[in-house]
């Protein structure tokens, strides 16, 4: 991915040298021309085109921001109730990851959202133990984490 990005920047700079104009519009046009060249040569590179991974990272960021806002509102709603009727609990999430950084990213994203914290990861790296402030439905909590974070992390990390 970084090699493709470096080539795209080099082609944009070469475009600026060819036109002998060193401003932002010329660089942007050169970047677009470089991207078209990379797109046409995409079969040469062993990995996917870098823009797909950049889109995945942006998508993951948007999903994290959405989950952060929604969990903040749900925790605020629970705290502001006159009667505290929460059901805290610990549940197990089965993992489909192979690398340590995928596990770390998932653990950080879960722990950064209010109301949940990762307690431990099993030694075989197939299960993650999560404490939640309020578990109404266990299956929906597990399904929500798998559909939101796990799926997008796999999009970003796998080539």
C-alpha positions as CSV (number, residue, x, y, z in Angstrom):
1,X,0.0,0.0,0.0
2,X,2.7,2.5,0.9
3,X,4.7,1.7,-2.2
4,X,1.7,2.5,-4.4
5,X,1.1,5.7,-2.5
6,X,4.7,6.7,-2.9
7,X,4.6,6.0,-6.7
8,X,1.4,8.1,-6.9
9,X,3.1,11.1,-5.2
10,X,6.2,10.7,-7.4
11,X,4.0,10.8,-10.5
12,X,2.3,13.9,-9.2
13,X,5.6,15.6,-8.6
14,X,6.8,14.5,-12.0
15,X,3.6,16.1,-13.5
16,X,4.5,19.3,-11.7
17,X,8.0,19.2,-13.1
18,X,6.7,18.6,-16.6
19,X,4.4,21.6,-16.5
20,X,6.9,23.7,-14.6
21,X,4.2,24.9,-12.3
22,X,4.5,24.2,-8.6
23,X,1.1,24.9,-7.1
24,X,-1.7,22.8,-5.5
25,X,-4.0,22.5,-8.6
26,X,-1.2,21.1,-10.7
27,X,-0.3,18.7,-8.0
28,X,-3.9,17.5,-7.7
29,X,-4.2,17.0,-11.4
30,X,-0.9,15.1,-11.4
31,X,-2.1,13.0,-8.5
32,X,-5.3,12.1,-10.4
33,X,-3.2,11.3,-13.5
34,X,-0.9,9.2,-11.4
35,X,-3.9,7.3,-9.8
36,X,-5.2,6.6,-13.3
37,X,-1.8,5.2,-14.3
38,X,-1.7,3.0,-11.1
39,X,-5.3,1.9,-11.8
40,X,-4.3,0.7,-15.3
41,X,-1.2,-1.0,-13.9
42,X,-3.0,-2.6,-10.9
43,X,-2.3,-6.2,-12.0
44,X,1.4,-5.6,-11.5
45,X,1.1,-5.0,-7.8
46,X,0.6,-8.0,-5.5
47,X,-1.8,-6.3,-3.2
48,X,-5.1,-4.4,-3.8
49,X,-5.1,-0.8,-5.0
50,X,-4.2,1.4,-2.0
51,X,-7.4,3.6,-2.3
52,X,-9.5,0.6,-1.3
53,X,-7.6,0.3,2.0
54,X,-7.8,4.1,2.5
55,X,-11.6,3.9,2.0
56,X,-11.7,1.0,4.5
57,X,-9.8,3.1,7.1
58,X,-12.1,6.0,6.6
59,X,-15.1,3.7,6.8
60,X,-13.8,2.3,10.1
61,X,-13.3,5.8,11.4
62,X,-16.9,6.8,10.5
63,X,-18.3,3.6,12.2
64,X,-16.2,4.2,15.3
65,X,-17.4,7.8,15.6
66,X,-21.0,6.7,15.1
67,X,-20.6,3.9,17.8
68,X,-18.9,6.4,20.1
69,X,-21.8,8.9,19.9
70,X,-24.5,6.2,20.2
71,X,-22.8,4.6,23.2
72,X,-22.4,8.0,24.9
73,X,-26.1,8.6,24.5
74,X,-27.0,5.2,25.8
75,X,-24.7,5.5,28.9
76,X,-26.0,9.0,29.5
77,X,-29.6,7.7,29.3
78,X,-28.8,5.0,31.8
79,X,-27.1,7.3,34.2
80,X,-29.8,10.0,34.2
81,X,-32.6,7.5,35.0
82,X,-33.9,8.0,38.5
83,X,-33.8,4.3,39.2
84,X,-30.6,2.5,38.2
85,X,-31.8,-0.7,36.5
86,X,-28.7,-1.9,34.6
87,X,-27.6,-5.4,34.0
88,X,-23.8,-5.5,33.9
89,X,-22.1,-8.6,32.7
90,X,-19.1,-10.3,31.1
91,X,-19.5,-12.1,27.7
92,X,-17.2,-13.9,25.3
93,X,-16.7,-12.8,21.8
94,X,-15.3,-15.3,19.3
95,X,-12.6,-13.9,17.1
96,X,-11.7,-14.5,13.5
97,X,-8.4,-12.6,13.5
98,X,-4.9,-13.9,12.8
99,X,-2.6,-11.0,13.6
100,X,-1.9,-9.2,16.8
101,X,-2.6,-5.7,15.5
102,X,-6.1,-6.7,14.4
103,X,-6.7,-8.0,17.9
104,X,-5.3,-4.8,19.4
105,X,-7.3,-2.6,17.2
106,X,-10.5,-4.4,18.0
107,X,-9.7,-4.3,21.8
108,X,-9.0,-0.5,21.6
109,X,-12.1,0.2,19.6
110,X,-14.3,-1.7,22.1
111,X,-12.6,-0.2,25.1
112,X,-12.8,3.3,23.8
113,X,-16.6,3.1,23.4
114,X,-18.3,4.0,26.8
115,X,-19.9,1.2,28.7
116,X,-17.6,-1.6,27.5
117,X,-14.1,-2.7,28.3
118,X,-12.0,-5.6,27.1
119,X,-10.9,-7.7,30.1
120,X,-8.8,-10.4,28.6
121,X,-7.9,-12.3,25.4
122,X,-7.5,-16.0,25.6
123,X,-4.1,-17.6,25.0
124,X,-5.1,-19.1,21.7
125,X,-6.4,-15.7,20.5
126,X,-9.8,-17.1,19.6
127,X,-11.9,-15.5,22.4
128,X,-12.1,-12.0,23.9
129,X,-13.8,-11.4,27.2
130,X,-15.7,-8.1,27.4
131,X,-17.4,-6.4,30.3
132,X,-20.5,-4.4,29.4
133,X,-22.3,-1.9,31.6
134,X,-25.7,-3.0,30.5
135,X,-26.5,-6.2,28.6
136,X,-30.2,-6.4,27.6
137,X,-29.8,-9.1,25.1
138,X,-26.5,-11.1,24.9
139,X,-26.9,-12.3,21.3
140,X,-27.6,-8.8,20.0
141,X,-24.6,-7.3,21.9
142,X,-22.3,-9.9,20.4
143,X,-23.8,-9.5,16.9
144,X,-23.5,-5.8,17.1
145,X,-19.8,-5.9,17.8
146,X,-19.2,-8.5,15.1
147,X,-21.2,-6.5,12.5
148,X,-19.8,-3.1,13.3
149,X,-16.1,-3.5,14.2
150,X,-15.0,-7.0,13.3
151,X,-16.3,-6.9,9.7
152,X,-14.7,-3.5,8.9
153,X,-11.4,-4.4,10.5
154,X,-11.2,-7.4,8.3
155,X,-11.9,-5.2,5.2
156,X,-9.0,-2.9,6.2
157,X,-6.5,-5.6,7.1
158,X,-6.9,-8.4,4.6
159,X,-5.6,-8.0,1.1
